[in-house]
Amino acid sequence: MKKILYLSIIAILGPLAIQAQIIDKKSIVANKAQLEKIADGFTFTEGPAVQRIGDVYFTDQPNNKILKWSETRNEDSVFMEDSGRSNGLYFDREGNLIACADMENQLWSIDDKGNKKVLIENFQGKKLNGPNDLWISPFGGIYITDPLYKRPYWDRDPEMQQNGEHLYFLSADRVQLFRVDETLVKPNGLVGTKDGKKLYVADIGANKTYVYNIEEDGYLTNKQLFVEMGSDGMTIDHRGNVYLTGNGVTVFNSKGDQIAHIPVDEKWTSNVVFGGIERKTLFITAMGSVYTLQMKVTGVW
């Protein structure tokens, strides 16, 4: 309904609405920059994560692969086959790639040689529903969304493993795993601020995104509605602007005001991250393709 309403408003306002979008984009998009399709031929791309040197790793989940995009060569290559049907990805402080390994509802740590270690196998004796996305705080703790989706590679209907679709926290020492929000409908994308004080979480099932305060022990407080929009994935820039996906990329400032919309000619944009050495390349995963856009703003790391 939100998408239909948005498109209807554009149709009614016509050139005026489009012009407003362009004016807004100029504050964050590099001069004369154009959206560039850098790779295609995938089934469903997801989970982009930026390595320390600026290369971006992403998943082609139905094909069970993790791929790597090299900024210097501007090309992609296969980093890992048999990736556990990984979805969301994020690099930890040691350079390990942390992956939501959806095949067996696990969380993996993968080194630069492709060797994996299972970090999470279950919660209170039961498997998770299917870890979807994650964000690692500057202090090493990991926030994980655990919605329930039917996987296209399953020959059975999904079964609720837990008593709901929740948000989890794994401590920096990887010893404690506990829930930090049990009230969400279907949590999905998430991202935190550079200082580790705030966490944004999209409840795609409720079509809302919330913001929380992060406490020292990993628990979340002061949950507030950020915007009336859900998201598959998200990222944040150095100004505190938050980027949500789904219908292109929609950008909100830290107050929750929409400041830009970046159209993408795909049915669905799944996720987004800032890559490149200077973190000024916006990398967008969208169905069977991936795109880049040069920006004025930088990502945080």
N, C-alpha and C positions, 0 to 999 in steps of 0.2 A: 504494500500500500504506500509506504514511504517513497519507494522508487517511482511508482506511478505518479504520485503527487509531484515529486521533483521534476519529472519529465514534463508534466502538464504545465507547471509554472514556467519552464523554459520555453515551451511552445507558445504560451500566452504572451510572455514578455518579449520574446524574439530577440533581435539584435541587442537590445538594451541589456538583457540578462547575460548574454554571451560576452558583451563588452565589459561588464562588471567583473566577470570571472577573469578575463585577461588582465585587467588592471590589478586585481588582487594577486594574481600569479606573479606579476613582475617583482613583487617584494621578496619572493623566495626562489624563483626560477632564473637561471642565468640568462643574460641578454642573448636573444636570437636562438636560444636552445630549443631543440625539437625532440619529441619523444622518438626514440630509436629502437626498433625491434632488433635485438642482437642475436637471438636464437629462437628456433621453433622446432616443431616435429615431436614434441613431447606429448604425454597424455594428460597429466595434471601436475603443474609445477607448484611447489610450496616451500615454506620454511627457510627463506634466505638468511644467511648469517655471515657476517663479515669477519675475516681473519685479520690479525694484527697488521699485516702488510697491505691490506686493502682488497685482497681477492674475496670473492663471494661464493659460498657453498650453498647449494639449494637441492631440493629433492624432486624427483619425478616419481611420486609415491606409487601409482599403480604399476610402474615398471620396476619398482624395488631398487632404485638407484639414488646415490648422492652424487651430484655433479659439482664441478668447480669452474667458475668463470675467472679467468685471468685478466686483470685490467691491462697489464703491459702488452699482452698479445691480443686482447679483445676477442677471446675465443673460449669456448667451454670444453671440458673434457670430463670423463668419468673418474670420479675419485673412489667410489666404492660400489661394488655389486653386492647383492644380497644384504641390503641395508636394514633389514627388519621392517620394511615398509615405512621407513622413517618419514615423519611429517615435519614438525617444528625443529629448528636447530639453533644452537647458540654456542659460541666459544667461551670457555672458562679462562681464568687468569693464567693457567699453565699451558694454554694453547690446545687443549683437548676439545674436540667437537662433541657437545652434549646433544643427544638426539632423542626425540620422542619416537621410540621404536614401536610402531602401532601393531605390528604383526602379533606379538605376544603381550601387548599392553605393558611394555617396559620402558625404562629410561636407560639409555646407554651413554657411556663415555668412550669416544673413539680417538685414538692417537693419530699422529700424522702418517703412520704406516697403514692405517686401516684396522688396527687391532682394537677389539671392543671389550669393554668391561660393563657388566650389568650393574647399574646403581640402584634401581628399584625393580623388584619383581612383583611385589604385592603391597597392600595396605591392610593391616590387621588380619592377615591370613587369606585375603581375597585379592584377585587381580584388580587393577584399575580398569575403568571402562575402555580407555584408549587415550593415553597422553597425547595431547594435540599441539600445544605450543608452550614455550617456556621463556623466562627471562631470568638472568643471573644478576644479582645485586652486586655493587662494588665490594661488598664484604663476603661474597662467595656463596650466599644462600640462593636457592633456586625456587622460583615460583612456577607452578605447573598447572595448566588447565586440563580437566579430564572430562570432556563431554562424551556422549554416546552417539556414535554414527555407525550406520551400516557400511561396511567396507565393500567396495565393488568386487574385490577378489575373494570375498567370503561366499561360501555356498550355503550359508545358514543365516537366519535372522539374528541380529545382535541381542545379547542378553545383558541386562543391567548387572554388573559385577558388584558395584557399591550400592549404597542406598540412595543415590542421587548423583547429580553431575556437579562436581565441586572444584574448588580451587585449593591447591596443596602447596606446602612449603617444605623443602628439604634443606636441612641445616648445612652450613659450610663444611662441617666435618663429616657430612654424609651419614650421620648416625640417626638423627631425628627426622621423621616424616609426619607431618600433621596437617589437618585441614585448617584453612584460614578464612574460608567463607563457604557456608553450606546453604546459602539462600539463593544462589543463582539458578537460572533456568538451564542455560547451556553456555557455559563459559568457553571462550575461544581465544582470540588474540589478546596479547598483553605486552606492556612495556613499562619500564620505570625510568625515573629521572637519574641524571648522572650522579647526584649526591646521595642517591639511595634512600631518599626520604618520602617519595610518592610513587605509587603504583597505579597504572591505568589498566583496567580489565574490561574487555568487551563481553557482554552477555548477548550473544547473537540470537539466542532463543527468545529474549525479551526485547530485542532491538534497542538496546541501551548500552552505554559505556559508563563505567563508574571510575572514580578516583578515590584512593585510600591513602592514609598516612601509614608509613612503615615504621614499626617499633624495633628497638634493638634486638629483641628476641625473635624477630621474623613475623610476629603477629601483626594484623592489620587493624587500624582503628579509623574512626571518622569517615565512614563510607559515604560518599556523596555522588549524586548523579552528575556526570560530566556533560554528556550529550545524549539526545534522544536518537541514537543511531548505534547499531551493532557493528561488528567488524570481524572479518576472518583473521586478519593479521594487522599489525600496526608497528609504527616506529615513531621516533621523536627527534627533533633537531635541537641545535644548541640554544635556540631562542625559547625553547619549551613548547613549540608547536607540535601537535600530535596528528599523525597521518593515519587515517582509517581506510580500509579497502572494501571491495564489493563492487560498487558501481564506479569504476575508475579509482582515483585516490582523492579523498576529501580531507582537507587540512583545517584544523581548528587551532586557535591560539590557546594559551593556558587557562583562559577564562571560559572556554567552551564556545567561543564565537567562530563561525566558519569564516575563514579568510581566503580560501582557494579551493578549486576543484580541478583536478587533472584528468581529462577524459582519456580513456584507453579503449581502443577498438577491439574489445573482447567481451564475451558474455559475463565474465567474472574475473576480478582481480583478487588473488588470494592473499598476497602478502607483500611486504615492502621493507627495504633496509637501505641505509646509506653505505655505499662501498667506495672503493678507490683509496689511494694513499692519503688524500686529503679529506676523505669522507664527504665529497661533494657530488658524487654520482648516485642518484636515486635509482635503485634497482628494484624492479617490479616484476613479480611472478604473476602470470595471468593465463590460466588454463594451459594450453599447449605451447605457450610462448613466454619469453622473458624480454623485458624492455629496460632501457636506461634513459635518464633525463638529467642533464647537467644543472646543478643548483647553485644559488648564491649562498644558501645556508649550508651548514655542515651537520653531520650526524654526531652523536655523542658516543664516547668510548673511554 
